[in-house]
Amino acid sequence: MKTILDKATRDELITRATTLTKNSTAQWGKMSIDQMLKHAILADEMYLGEKVYKRRFLGYLLGQPILKAILKDEEPMRRNARTSPDFIVTETGGDVEAEKKKWINVLERYANYDKPQFTHWFFGKMTKEQVGQLAYKHADHHLRQFNS
């Protein structure tokens, strides 16, 4: 399975991200391109351990089985998947080029990822391998959303 921790895979995501423009439109969902970029940055900063979010009660019950289902194969994440309110970006009109550069910079930081374990706000404890796979799937999901 692809992982963002693999340089070639990370480079592929970064190449795809460079094609995003202020005119990129969503194939599904409600986010604009600038909202998606901010959302992706928030998520990746969490996976990198730079931001911590409180576990959600439902995650204690369903987190691990859902994580296993998401990571069981190469299938892309489903459209319109729910997220925590912490990751919903409501402000619009951001600088797409600046946000794109910031996201690419955040993606590049996975080259130095060294956390053997991580706690996700919904899925709970995750291995380094699981983080790499989920971070890839999340980035891929949003790049597909904007046809990149």
N, C-alpha and C positions, 0 to 999 in steps of 0.2 A: 504494500500500500504506500502511496505517496506520502511524504512527510516534508514539512517546511524546514526541517533540520538538515535535509539533503541540499547541498549547494546547487545542483542542477535544477532541482524542483523549485527552490527559492528563486533562482535566476529566471525561471520560466514565469513565475508569478509576477516578478518585478517587471519583466518585459511586457507582460499583459497589462500591468498597472500603468505603464508609461503611455499606453494608447488611450487612456481615459482623457476626456476633455470636458469643458464646461457644457458642451452640447450633448454629452452622453445621457441617454434616457433609459430609465428602468424598463425591463421587459415584464416585470411583475413588481408588486409591492408599492408602498407609498413614499419611499425615500427618494429624495433628489440626489444627484451625484455628490454634492458637497456634504449632505447628511450621511450618505453611505461611507464616504471617506472618513469622516469624524467617528462614525460608529466602528469602522474597521480599526482605526487607531486605538480607540478605547479597548476593544477586545484584545488586540495584540499586546498592548501594554499590560493587560491583565495576565495573558499567557506567559509573558516575559517576567512576571512577578513584580512589575513596577507599580501596580495598583492592585488592591485587595478589595473584594466585595463580599458582603455577608451572605452566607448560605441561605437558600430559600427552603422553607419547610418541605414543600413538595419534592424537592431534590433529594432529601433524605430517603424518601419512599421510592422514587422512580428514577433517580439520577443514574445509577450504575447500569440498570437494564437498558435505558435509552441510549447511554453512551456506547454500550456494546452493540446495539442495533445500528447506530450511526457509523461505527468503525468496522463493521463486519465485512465490508467490501468497498470497492472503488466508486460505488454509486454516489453521485453528487447529493448534497443535502437537499431536502425537499424545499420547495418554494414556500414563502410566507411562514417560515418557522417562527415560533414565538421566542421572545428574548426578555431579559430582565428590564424593568423600567430604567435601571442604571445605564443601559446601552441605547436607549431611545433618544435620538437627537431631534429636538423640535425646532431649533433655530435654523434659518435658511439664509442663503445668499453669501455663503462663505467663499473664500478665494480658493477655487478648485486647484489651480496649479500649486499653490503653497501647501494645501492639504495633501495633494498627491505626493509631493516631495517629502512631506513629513511621514506619510504612510510608507513610502519606499525606504526611508531611513529606518523606520521601526522594523520593517521586514528584514532589512539587512542585519539587524541586531540578533536575529536567530542564529547567526553564524557562531555566536559565543554562548549559546544557551547551555547552561550547566546545572540546571536544577534536577536532581534525581526524582523529586516528587513535588506535586503541585496540588492545591485544592481549588477546584472550580466552584463558582457560586451555585451551580445546579447539580453537576455531575459528581461533586465531591473529590476524593483523592484520585489523582491521575498519575500515571508514570510519565517519564520523559517521552517515551515512544508515543503514548496516547496524546500528549500535548502536541507533539509534532504533527501527528495525523489530523487531529481536530483543527489545529490552527491552519493547516493546509486546506482542509475541507471548507472552513469558514471563509478564507480569502477567495478560494475558487468559486464558492457560492455567490459571493458578491461581485466578483469579476464577471461571472456568467450573467448575473442579474443586469449588468450594464453592457452586455454583449461584447465582453473583452476576453 
